[in-house]
Amino acid sequence: MNYFSGAQETEVAVVGAGQAGLSAAYFLTRAGLRAGTDFVVLDHSPAPGGAWQFRWPTLTYGKAHRVHDLPGRPLVGADEGRPASEVVGEYFATYERAFDLRVRRPVDVSAVRDGPDGRLLVESGAGTWSARALVNATGTWDRPYWPHYPGQSSFHGRQLHTAQYRGPEEFAGLRVVVVGGGASGTQHLMELAAAGAHTTWVTRRPPVFVDGPFDQERGRHAVSLVEDRVRRGLPPRSVVSVTGLPVTRAVEEARALGVLDRLPVFDRITPQGVVWDDGRRVEADVILWATGFRAALDHLAPLRLREPGGGIRLDGTSVVKDPRIHLIGYGGSASTIGANRAGRAAVREITGLLAAHGAA
């Protein structure tokens, strides 16, 4: 049956081919669905690697938070001195080939709408797909969060976000204010200081440094905190934001040198820098916003999935308002810790949905 003029029919559309999307695609194949026919994977990025391919070159594999293995094929023998973007990009590309996932890229999904006969219409510049279920795995990289402060537009220097950062060399000798208390902020500070920049670190809350390894128990606790917000229909916090900052040898050295001495966030921005209401001021050439990301979900707006609290409420991975939609790489699964588990759970529920319709 032709559900929409010109639409390509499939049972499941997976939007996004980062860790979460590839995990879902793998479990779909394990459930007996065929890539390219029974399900399609649509990725807007130009190459394999998810958000990792856009990370700055000086973020080496050894410096990155642990990249969890994708299901069915571990990442072994990677050179910790290579850029994480290269290591993960090659790993994801090999994974896609090994399991014949037939990812279509670049495909920018612009909207997902209700279609005839209870199906979904997934619209993009590369065409429209008619699907019974959707796995949304679009992550956060496309939605960098820029806070707003009085006087921000008056600043005479340069402002950039982590998403635009390409390394420390161009900031040598400059006065850089780094805003943000997460892992990216500390990594930027250590790199910038080593490259000869004059750094100032400001955060809304005091950073929490955590000794010891980031083990499974700590990871599960962090995920549970994020998942609780999602169950209540609130916008999720990142998993990293509730785990604290691990104290590595590099962090210990930076703290001893004063690189990670933190100030509370400023009250306003001036043409020359930042100021506090108590009279403190710091002159700056650059403000680097390491202030995180938000979930990239604008294409789901036609389905009206958001709750009054601003988030999308989930039951497991399925959206409470529309169980055809599964969000992975969102909330508690927005990390390499939870992405594989979420992909498996989503596919388990989707295969039940397809069986009820006599499909697959």
C-alpha positions in Angstrom: 0.0 0.0 0.0 1.3 3.5 -0.8 0.8 5.5 2.4 2.1 8.8 1.0 2.8 9.9 -2.5 6.5 9.4 -3.2 7.2 8.0 0.3 9.6 5.0 0.7 8.0 2.3 2.9 9.9 0.7 5.7 9.0 -0.7 9.1 11.5 1.3 11.3 13.3 4.5 10.7 16.5 5.2 12.8 17.5 8.8 12.8 21.1 9.3 13.8 24.1 7.0 13.4 26.1 7.8 16.5 26.6 5.3 19.4 22.9 5.0 20.1 21.7 4.8 16.5 24.2 2.1 15.6 23.3 0.2 18.7 19.7 0.2 17.7 20.5 -0.8 14.1 22.6 -3.7 15.3 19.8 -5.0 17.5 17.3 -4.6 14.6 19.4 -6.9 12.5 19.7 -9.4 15.4 15.8 -9.3 15.5 15.8 -10.4 11.9 15.1 -7.1 10.2 17.0 -6.2 7.0 18.9 -3.0 6.7 17.8 -0.8 3.8 14.4 -2.5 3.5 12.8 -3.4 6.8 14.6 -0.5 8.5 16.6 2.5 7.4 19.3 4.5 9.2 19.4 8.1 8.3 22.4 10.2 9.4 22.9 13.9 8.7 26.7 13.8 9.3 29.0 13.6 6.3 30.9 10.5 7.5 30.8 7.8 10.2 31.7 8.8 13.7 28.6 10.5 15.2 29.5 13.7 17.1 33.0 12.4 17.7 34.0 13.4 14.1 33.5 17.0 15.0 35.7 17.1 18.2 38.8 19.2 18.2 42.0 17.4 17.0 43.9 17.9 20.2 41.3 15.7 22.1 43.1 12.5 21.8 41.6 9.1 22.4 43.5 8.8 25.7 42.1 12.1 27.0 38.5 11.4 26.1 35.9 9.9 28.4 35.8 6.2 27.8 34.3 5.2 24.5 32.1 2.3 25.3 32.2 -0.6 22.9 29.4 -1.0 20.4 27.5 -4.3 20.7 29.0 -7.2 18.9 32.3 -5.7 18.0 34.7 -4.3 20.7 37.1 -1.4 20.0 40.6 -2.8 20.7 44.2 -1.7 20.2 43.4 2.0 19.6 46.4 4.4 19.8 45.7 6.7 22.8 47.8 9.4 21.2 45.6 9.7 18.1 42.7 12.2 17.8 39.5 10.7 19.2 37.7 11.9 16.1 39.9 9.6 13.9 39.8 6.6 16.2 36.0 6.6 16.7 35.3 7.6 13.1 37.3 4.6 11.9 35.7 2.3 14.5 32.1 3.3 13.5 32.9 3.0 9.8 34.2 -0.5 10.3 31.2 -1.4 12.4 28.8 -0.2 9.8 30.5 -2.3 7.2 30.8 -5.4 9.4 27.0 -5.5 10.0 26.0 -4.1 6.7 23.9 -1.4 8.3 23.7 0.6 5.0 23.6 4.0 6.7 22.3 6.7 4.3 24.1 10.0 4.6 24.1 12.9 4.5 20.3 13.0 5.2 18.8 15.9 7.2 15.5 14.9 8.7 13.4 18.1 8.8 10.1 16.8 10.3 8.3 13.7 11.6 4.6 13.8 11.2 1.5 11.5 11.7 0.7 9.7 8.4 -2.2 7.5 7.2 -3.0 4.2 8.9 -1.1 5.0 12.1 2.2 5.3 10.4 4.8 8.0 10.7 6.1 10.2 7.8 9.8 11.0 8.2 10.6 14.0 5.9 14.0 15.0 4.7 15.7 16.7 1.8 16.6 13.2 0.5 12.9 12.0 0.4 10.2 10.9 2.8 9.9 7.5 4.5 6.7 5.9 5.8 7.4 3.9 9.0 5.6 2.1 11.7 8.1 3.1 14.4 10.9 5.7 14.8 14.1 5.4 16.8 15.3 8.9 17.4 19.1 9.0 18.1 20.0 12.5 17.1 22.0 13.3 20.3 22.9 16.9 21.3 25.9 18.1 19.2 23.7 20.1 16.9 22.2 22.1 19.7 25.1 23.9 21.6 23.7 25.9 24.5 24.7 29.6 24.7 23.7 31.3 28.0 22.7 35.0 27.8 24.2 37.6 30.0 23.6 41.4 30.1 26.0 43.2 27.7 26.9 40.0 25.8 26.5 41.6 22.4 28.8 44.5 23.3 31.9 42.3 23.8 34.7 43.4 21.4 36.5 40.1 21.5 35.7 36.7 20.2 33.0 34.4 21.6 32.9 30.7 20.6 31.3 27.5 21.9 33.0 24.2 22.5 31.3 23.0 19.3 33.5 25.5 17.4 36.8 24.9 19.3 39.5 23.4 17.2 42.5 23.5 19.5 44.6 25.8 21.7 47.2 27.1 19.4 45.3 30.1 18.1 44.8 31.4 21.6 48.4 31.6 22.7 49.1 34.9 24.5 45.4 35.8 24.7 43.2 36.3 27.7 40.6 33.6 27.7 37.6 33.3 30.0 36.3 29.7 30.0 32.7 29.3 31.1 31.5 25.9 32.3 32.2 23.3 34.9 32.1 20.1 32.9 34.7 17.9 31.3 35.1 20.1 28.2 35.7 23.2 30.3 38.6 21.5 32.2 40.1 20.0 29.1 40.0 23.4 27.4 41.6 25.1 30.4 44.5 22.6 30.6 45.2 22.8 26.8 45.0 26.6 26.7 47.2 27.1 29.7 49.8 24.7 28.2 49.7 26.7 24.9 50.4 30.0 26.7 46.9 31.5 27.0 46.0 33.5 30.1 43.0 31.7 31.4 40.2 32.5 33.9 37.7 29.8 34.8 34.1 30.6 35.8 31.3 28.3 36.6 27.7 28.6 38.0 28.4 26.0 40.7 31.6 24.8 42.3 33.0 21.9 40.3 33.0 18.5 41.9 36.2 16.5 41.6 35.9 12.8 42.2 38.8 10.5 43.1 38.8 6.9 41.9 37.7 5.3 38.7 34.4 5.9 37.0 33.1 2.4 37.7 29.7 0.8 36.7 28.2 1.5 40.1 28.9 5.2 39.8 27.7 5.2 36.2 24.4 3.5 37.1 23.8 6.0 39.9 24.4 8.9 37.5 22.1 7.5 34.9 19.3 6.9 37.4 19.4 10.6 38.4 19.0 11.7 34.8 16.3 9.1 34.1 14.3 10.4 37.1 14.0 13.8 35.5 12.9 12.2 32.2 10.2 10.2 33.9 8.8 13.4 35.4 8.7 15.1 32.0 11.5 17.6 32.8 14.4 18.4 30.4 17.3 16.0 31.2 20.6 17.0 32.6 23.6 15.4 31.0 25.0 12.2 32.6 28.4 13.9 32.8 26.9 16.8 34.8 26.0 14.4 37.7 29.1 12.2 37.7 31.7 14.8 38.7 35.1 15.4 37.2 37.6 12.5 37.5 40.9 13.4 39.1 43.5 12.3 36.6 47.2 13.0 36.8 46.8 15.9 34.4 44.0 17.3 36.5 46.2 17.0 39.7 49.0 18.9 37.9 46.7 21.6 36.6 45.2 22.1 40.1 48.6 22.4 41.6 49.5 25.1 39.1 46.3 27.0 39.8 44.9 26.4 36.3 41.7 25.0 37.7 41.1 27.7 40.3 37.5 28.7 39.8 35.5 31.9 40.1 31.7 32.1 40.4 30.1 33.1 37.2 30.2 36.9 36.4 27.1 39.1 36.4 27.5 40.9 33.1 29.8 41.3 30.1 31.4 44.6 28.9 33.2 45.4 25.7 36.5 44.7 27.4 35.6 41.6 29.5 33.5 40.3 32.3 32.5 42.0 35.6 30.8 41.0 38.9 28.5 43.1 41.0 31.0 43.2 43.8 33.4 45.2 41.6 35.6 42.3 40.4 36.5 42.5 36.7 38.5 40.4 34.3 39.6 41.7 30.9 39.4 39.2 28.1 40.1 38.7 24.4 38.0 35.6 24.2 35.0 34.1 26.0 34.9 30.3 25.4 31.4 28.9 26.3 31.9 25.3 27.5 28.2 25.3 28.5 27.0 22.0 27.1 24.3 21.0 24.6 20.6 20.4 24.4 18.8 17.5 22.8 18.3 18.0 19.0 14.6 17.3 18.7 13.2 20.1 16.7 12.2 17.7 13.9 9.8 16.0 16.3 7.8 19.2 17.0 4.9 18.3 14.7 4.1 15.4 17.0 3.7 17.6 20.1 5.5 15.3 22.4 6.7 17.8 25.1 5.2 17.9 28.6 4.4 21.1 30.5 7.8 20.8 32.2 9.5 21.2 28.9 10.9 17.7 28.5 9.6 14.6 26.8 8.4 11.9 29.3 9.5 8.4 28.6 8.5 4.9 29.7 11.7 3.1 29.2 12.8 4.4 25.8 9.3 4.9 24.4 7.5 8.3 24.5 4.5 8.2 26.8 2.5 10.5 24.4 3.4 8.3 21.4 4.8 4.8 21.9 5.7 4.6 18.3 8.6 7.0 19.1 11.7 5.8 21.0 14.3 8.3 22.2 17.7 6.9 22.7 20.8 9.0 23.3 18.4 11.1 25.4 18.4 11.6 29.1 20.0 8.6 30.8 21.1 7.0 27.6 22.8 10.2 26.3 26.2 8.7 27.0 28.3 5.7 25.9 27.2 4.1 29.2 23.5 3.9 28.4 23.3 3.9 24.6 23.7 0.2 24.0 21.2 -0.8 26.7 18.7 1.7 25.3 19.2 0.4 21.7 18.4 -3.1 22.9 15.4 -2.0 24.9 13.9 0.1 22.1 14.2 -2.8 19.6 12.6 -5.2 22.0 9.5 -3.0 22.2 9.5 -2.2 18.5 9.5 -5.8 17.5 6.5 -6.4 19.7 4.8 -3.5 17.9 5.6 -4.9 14.5 4.4 -8.3 15.5 1.1 -6.8 16.6 0.7 -5.4 13.1 1.8 -8.7 11.4 5.0 -7.1 10.1 8.6 -8.4 10.1 
